[in-house]
Amino acid sequence: MSDDEPDPELLELLRKSLGLGAKDPSAPPDTKVLQHAEFIYNNSIDVALDMRSTKRAAIAVWEAMQQQSYSTKTWSKHELHPKSKDESTVNFIFTMDLLNFSFWSERSQEERFAVDYKGKKWTGYWSLVAALQRALDEEIQITTPSFWANEEECTEEVLRNVFRSATDEEIPLFSERVACLREAGQIIEEEFDNSVITLVEDAKSSAAGLVNILADRFPCFRDEHIFEKRKVRILKRAQIFVADLWAAFEGEGYGEFNDMDKITIFADYRIPQILHSLGCLIYCPPLESRIRRLDPLESGHSWEIQLRGCSIWSVELLRREILREHPEAKINASLIDFFLYDLMKEKERDGDEEIPHHRTRSIWY
Ligand SMILES: Nc1nc2c(c(CN[C@H]3C=C[C@H](O)[C@@H]3O)cn2[C@@H]2O[C@H](COP(=O)(O)O)[C@@H](O)[C@H]2O)c(=O)[nH]1
């Protein structure tokens, strides 16, 4: 949306005040995330995209995904991800993506928050998945929404035990995670018959519809910010919830959506990092040195919104580049995103991080 385009929210307001009625209700749902990402990109002066690198990256990413036959099947191959294609996996994924944020630590690799499970110490995103699997093994109903809302049974002590650490650092934002569980438990109890399945089915197989339900009804999923005086929707956890469902169920059953192309990448702290490593994202010197110094970047800061919005737009251009070269490609932003995240984690394991990820502490990612 360029500067001279009218603000869609304003148009909606005008439409209503002139009694022109709301937009056509039969219009397919849209999350507005991609449109807002383009607006952020068009108004970013501290983060830029490099088109030559994007073209090069598109070829490299496509070839690597082909070589690895990277598909939705890859999701369930991860050791800790649930394998059953049933309601328990829907509940697991909802719980996981309700809490899928902010695992980075200022401690060393040995001292950072870690979860002991199946003889390994899991950190980062995998520490969350391990903690949930461990709790289920210990007969704690950590993936049941009615449990989260029941403060007598699901006490803070029970939750501290669920997220107990193998080191003396606790899980980051513990109290915010408890608040997310309580809020979501209550909303699912009151508005969705105590069932995540009801929530998923209310979207009628629309990925964008499900994202909008989460953003509209759950404040803890409403990842929206102000940029250049406009509201911009990024909705990272709402979107990764849909994509995780889609991948876990391989596009069928509870993972069947007729508009997966409406989902963008999930703007976290790993995708900007890998895009910068690929040369697709370029930072202004003050921002780059802030990141390299590991100095915090507060949530909502213009630089942070530019990083997240330009990452979404960068992968949209990369996706279009892949389709230009391979019109037959069965590819979407979700699959590219999963691949880029796994690629970044591989580079981290190999000690090959070209730049640190940015340090923003928030519940949004
Ligand atoms: N954009 C994007 N962000 C992702 C993931 C995942 C894991 N998805 C799995 C499922 C399928 C894939 O194959 C992955 O194996 C976690 N995150 C985010 O990263 C951060 C954690 O980073 P670290 O502390 O280093 O583990 C945190 O914000 C978390 O929300 C992803 O896929 N895409």
The ligand as a Tripos MOL2 file, in Angstrom:
@<TRIPOS>MOLECULE
LIG
   33    36     1     0     0
SMALL
NO_CHARGES

@<TRIPOS>ATOM
      1 N1          9.6350  -18.2020   11.2440 N.pl3     1 LIG1
      2 C1          9.7250  -19.2810   12.0110 C.ar      1 LIG1
      3 N2          9.9500  -19.1130   13.3210 N.ar      1 LIG1
      4 C2         10.0420  -20.2290   14.0580 C.ar      1 LIG1
      5 C3          9.9290  -21.5180   13.5490 C.ar      1 LIG1
      6 C4         10.0940  -22.4030   14.6400 C.ar      1 LIG1
      7 C5         10.0970  -23.8860   14.6250 C.3       1 LIG1
      8 N3          9.2320  -24.4540   13.6170 N.3       1 LIG1
      9 C6          9.4980  -25.8310   13.3220 C.3       1 LIG1
     10 C7          8.3750  -26.4360   12.6010 C.2       1 LIG1
     11 C8          8.6540  -26.6470   11.3290 C.2       1 LIG1
     12 C9          9.9800  -26.1730   11.0230 C.3       1 LIG1
     13 O1         10.6540  -27.1400   10.2550 O.3       1 LIG1
     14 C10        10.6530  -25.9580   12.3560 C.3       1 LIG1
     15 O2         11.3860  -27.1000   12.6710 O.3       1 LIG1
     16 C11        10.2910  -21.6210   15.7660 C.ar      1 LIG1
     17 N4         10.2470  -20.3410   15.3750 N.ar      1 LIG1
     18 C12        10.4870  -19.1200   16.1300 C.3       1 LIG1
     19 O3         11.8990  -18.9620   16.1920 O.3       1 LIG1
     20 C13        12.2590  -18.4790   17.4900 C.3       1 LIG1
     21 C14        12.9510  -19.6190   18.1960 C.3       1 LIG1
     22 O4         14.2370  -19.7010   17.6520 O.3       1 LIG1
     23 P1         15.3360  -20.4890   18.5430 P.3       1 LIG1
     24 O5         15.4040  -19.7540   19.8750 O.co2     1 LIG1
     25 O6         16.5790  -20.4010   17.7470 O.co2     1 LIG1
     26 O7         14.8050  -21.9060   18.6880 O.co2     1 LIG1
     27 C15        10.9720  -18.1250   18.1950 C.3       1 LIG1
     28 O8         10.5770  -16.8280   17.8180 O.3       1 LIG1
     29 C16        10.0150  -19.1360   17.5700 C.3       1 LIG1
     30 O9          8.6780  -18.7100   17.6230 O.3       1 LIG1
     31 C17         9.6850  -21.6720   12.1590 C.ar      1 LIG1
     32 O10         9.5580  -22.7700   11.5990 O.2       1 LIG1
     33 N5          9.5950  -20.5130   11.4450 N.ar      1 LIG1
@<TRIPOS>BOND
     1     1     2 1
     2     2     3 ar
     3     2    33 ar
     4     3     4 ar
     5     4     5 ar
     6     4    17 ar
     7     5     6 ar
     8     5    31 ar
     9     6     7 1
    10     6    16 ar
    11     7     8 1
    12     8     9 1
    13     9    10 1
    14     9    14 1
    15    10    11 2
    16    11    12 1
    17    12    13 1
    18    12    14 1
    19    14    15 1
    20    16    17 ar
    21    17    18 1
    22    18    19 1
    23    18    29 1
    24    19    20 1
    25    20    21 1
    26    20    27 1
    27    21    22 1
    28    22    23 1
    29    23    24 2
    30    23    25 1
    31    23    26 1
    32    27    28 1
    33    27    29 1
    34    29    30 1
    35    31    32 2
    36    31    33 ar
@<TRIPOS>SUBSTRUCTURE
     1 LIG1         1 GROUP 0 **** ****
